[in-house]
Amino acid sequence: MSPLRVHPRRLSPRLLGVSILAVAVLLGCRTAPDAQQPPQVTLRMVGPDPAAALVTAFARRVPGVTIALRQTSSPMLAVQAIEHDDTDLGLAFADAAYTAHVLDGTGSKMRAIASLHVAPLFLLVHPDSGIRRISDLPGHTVRLTSAGPGEDPRFRLPFRASAPGDSAPMDSSVSSLSALVLSAFGLHQSSLLVRDMAPPEGLAALRAGTLQAYFTSAPSDDLVREATGAGARLVPIEGPQLDALRRRYPFVQRVRIEPGTYPGQTDILHTVGVGLVLVCRADLAPDVVYRLTRAVIEELEQVSGQQTVLGRIRLDRVPVTPIPLHPGAARFYREWELFR
């Protein structure tokens, strides 16, 4: 039996021309988006370290988007700036972002892009102070963490999850985290010689020995490196007393810092801290936020494990944010989970 042969049907010149035109149109539809340049967008950003590292990553990974950074020392200012339409992006402490979101309810102007690292609470002491643990602090000269100038007066302690309808003022637990820790251990500030000092003055006093203990909590650890490099010791903040503290203030997290992270640190350092969140305006274009979120994840994947602020961020915790995700960020994380 001879094999079956199929003869192609000859197309008329008119039909052939229509077919070629249709293919050309289809190809044009496929290539047009690739040929288009993304629209140029300039965004404002407010925040402390690692804001500069994020801006650098965005410049490399997000074509068409320019970030104008206003670097500050306080992660509280991003919340106010977004509420007042003074910024598009910012870095905020998790508890402050959550509190502001709850207070504003459905009218909140803020959404989350990513949870970043936890800002630890450090207790630095003079090497000759004799302070080995929190319970050794009474009778010593101590500098506590405190709210910075210009911070939102709504955020005064105690932090409450039942913010709506509660007329009591609230505070970021970060700005008063040292006071919370002292209270958890049954210590009263009246048992200390409390000194209110700016960081440069406090570090100089710590080196001189006129200040025996210095609490600090900040996204950047430059101050801690400077102090330990000059001989200050790090005292652990640990114990069962912290369990009750974390139940009352859910954004207080346990932090473990590996040996050798800071000069003179030979053992694991246990302490507590509060997370830092990359937030944005709720009305920011979803496509722009999608690309920004992708850039954050790509950068974190590249630097993961490095001894840098970004390198120490846990990728599995990035989508876990204290306030709702922006739709553009949520879309990226859904795709990331499906295809990674």
N, C-alpha and C positions, 0 to 999 in steps of 0.2 A: 504494500500500500504506500503510495507516495505521500510524503509529509504534507500537512496542511499549510498552505501559504496564505498569508494575509496581505493583500495589496493596499497600500495607503491610498486614501481617496485624494484625488487631485483637487486642490483648491482653486477656485476662480481667482483671477487677479484682484477683483474687488474684495472678496472675502479674505484673501491673503493680506491685503493692505489693512483691513480692519483688525485682523488678528495681531499684526505687528504693532499697530497703534495701541491696542489694548495691553500688550506685553510691556510696551514702553511706559504706559501710564502706571502700570503696576510696579515696575522697577523704580519709576520716579517717586512713587509713594513710599517705597521702602527706603530709598536713599535720602529723601529730603530731610527727615529728622536728624540723621547723622551729620548732614552737611551744615545744619543750622548751629550757630554758636549759642550757648546758653545765655539768657539775658543777664546783663550786668546788674548786680545787686550789691548795695553797700549796707552793712548791718553794724549796729553799735553794740558793744559788749562792755560789761562792767564786772570787775572781780579781781581777787588776789591770785597768787600762784595757785594752780597751774594754768591760769588763763592765757599767759603768754605762750606756753607750749601748745595749747589748743589752737590759738590763732595761727601759729606757724604750721600746724598740721592742716588746718583749713585752707591756708594759702597754697599748700602743695596738692591737696586732694579735692578741692571743690572749685573747679573752673567757674569764672564769672561771679564769684562771691568775694567781696572784700570786707574784712572785719576791722573796724576802728575801735581799738581797745582803750578803755579808760581804766588803768590799773589802780586798785585801791588795796588797803590793808584789811578791809572788813568785808566778809561774805554776807553781812546783813544788808549792805547797801543795795544789792541787786534786787531784793524784794521791793524796796521802796521805789527804785528806779523803774521797774516794770509797771508798778501800780500807777506811777506818774507819767508813763509813756516817755521816759527819758532814756530807755535802752531797749534793745531787741533780744539780747542774750545776757546771761549773767551766771555767776557762781554763787550759790546760797547754801547756808547750813540747812540740813534736812528738817530740823525742828522749826526753824523760822519759816521755811517755805510752806510746811504743812499748816502751821498756825495761821499764816496769812491766807492760805487757801480756804481754810475752814471759816475764818472770820468773814471772808468775802462771799462765801457760798457759791451759788450759781453764777454770780457776777465776777468771779475771779478772772483776772487778766493773765494769769500765769499758768504755764504747763511745763512738764518735765521733758527733757531729752535723754538724760543719762545720770545714773548715780556713779559718782567717782570715788575717790578714796575717802577714808575716815581721817579726820583731823584729830590726832591723839592729844590727850592732856598729859603734859610732862611736869614732873616735879624735879627741879634742879636744886641741888644743895651745895653749899660750900664744903670742900673736902674735910675741913676740920670742925664741922658743925656737930658731929655725932649723931646726925639724923639718918636712921637706917630704914624707917618705916613711917607711915602716916601718924601713928600714935606717938611718935617722938617730937612732933611739931610744937606742942604747948610750951610757952615760954620763949620761943624763938621769934626773930624778926622775919616776917613772911610777906611776900608780894603775891596777891591773889589775882586770878583772872577777873576782868570786869568789863562791863559794856563800854564800848568806845564812844567818843563824842558823836552826836548826830544820829545815833541809832534809834529805831522806832520805839517810842515809849509804851506802845501796846505790849511789847514783848518783855514783861517783867514776871518774875517767878511768883507763885509756882506755875509751871506748865500744866495745863489741863486739856484733855481731849474734848471736854464738853464746852468748847469755846463759844458756840452760838448762844446768845442770850446771857452769857456770863459777863457781868460788868467788871469783874476783877481784872486788873492789868496783868500782862504776861510778859515773859522775857525769853530770849533764846537761852537754852540750857548751856550753850557754849560759853556765853558771856559770864555765867555764874557757875560754871561746872566745878570749879575748885570749892566753892561754898557748898555745893551739893555733896561733894565727896566728903568734906569735913563733917557735914551733918550726918551722912550715912555711917560714919565711924564714931558718932557720938561726941564730936568735938565742937566747941563753940568758938566763934571768932574772938570773943572776949578773952580766951585763954592764950591768944597769940598777940604778938606785937605787929599789927598789920600796917604795911606801908604801901601807899598808892604811888607807883612809880612808872614812868614811861619806859619802854624796853631799853634804850641806851643807858639811861640812868640806873635802872635795875641791874643790868648786867655789870656795870662798873661797880656798883655796890656789892654785888655777889662776889666779884673777883677780889674786892678789897676786904671782904669779910664783915662789912657793916650790915649786910643782908645775908641771912643764913639760908633762906629757902625762897624759891621763885617758881610760881606756877605759870605755865603758858600753854595756850592751845591755839594753833594756827595751821592753815593748810601748808605753809612752807616751813621746812625744818632748818632753815639757815641759822636762826637764832640758837637752836639747840646745838648745832654743830659748832658754832662760835663759842658757846659757853663750855661745852664738854672739851673742846680743843684747848681752852684756857684752864682746865682742871676741875670744872664742876662735875659732880656725880649725879647720875640719874637714880631716883628712888622709885621702886615699883609701887603701883597703886593696884592692890589686889586684896582678895578676901571675900568671905561669904556676905559681908555687909553690902557688897555691890549688887547682890541679887534683888534686894528690896528696892534699891535705887533704880535699877533697870525696869522693874515692874511699874514704878510710878512714872518714870520718864522713859518712854519706849524708844527714844532715839539715842539713848546712851548705849554704846556698844563696847564690848570687850575688845581690846587690841593687844596683839602679840607682836613684839618687835624683836627680830632675830639678832643674835650676838654679832658684834662688829659693825652694826649699822652706824653707830656714833663713836667718836674717839673715846677710848677707855671703857667701852661697854663690852664686857666679857661674858655676860649671861643674858638669857632671854629676859626682856623687859615686858612685864604685864602692866597694862594700864587701861584706861577707858577713853572714849572719844565720841565724836558726832560726825556723821557723814556729810560730804559736800555733794551738791547736786547741780548739774548744768540745767538751767531753766531758760524759758523763752516766753515771748508774748504768745498768747493763745491764738491771735489772729495772724500769726506769721504764716506765709504760704506753705502748704503741706509739702510741695516738691522741694522747696529750699530746706526745710527741716529734715526731710528724708535724706538729702545729700549730706547735710551736716552730721546726722546720726551715723551714716555709713562711714564718713571720714573718721569719726571718733573710734568706731570699732576697728577700722583698718589700722589706725595708728596704735591702738592698744594691742592688737594682735602682733604688730611688728616689734613693739618694745617690751612685750610681756616678759617678766622675769628680771628685767634690768633694775638696778638699784637707783631708780629715779622715781619721782612722784607718779608719773603716768605708768611706769613699769610695774609698780606695786599694786595697781588696781586689779581687782578680780573681775574677769570678764563675765563670769556667771552672775554677778551681782549688778551689772550695769543697767539692765532693764528694770530692776526692782526699785521703784521710785516712791517717795512718800506722797506725791500728788499725781493726778492723772497724767499720762503721757500725751504729748501733742500727737494728733492723728498721723503726721508725717513720720514721727519716731516710731509709733506703734506699728505702722505699716512695714517699716524696715525690720523691726524685731521679729515680726511674723515670718517674713521671708528668710531672715537669718536663721531662725530655728528650723525652717523647712529644708534649707539647702546646705547648711554647714556640716 
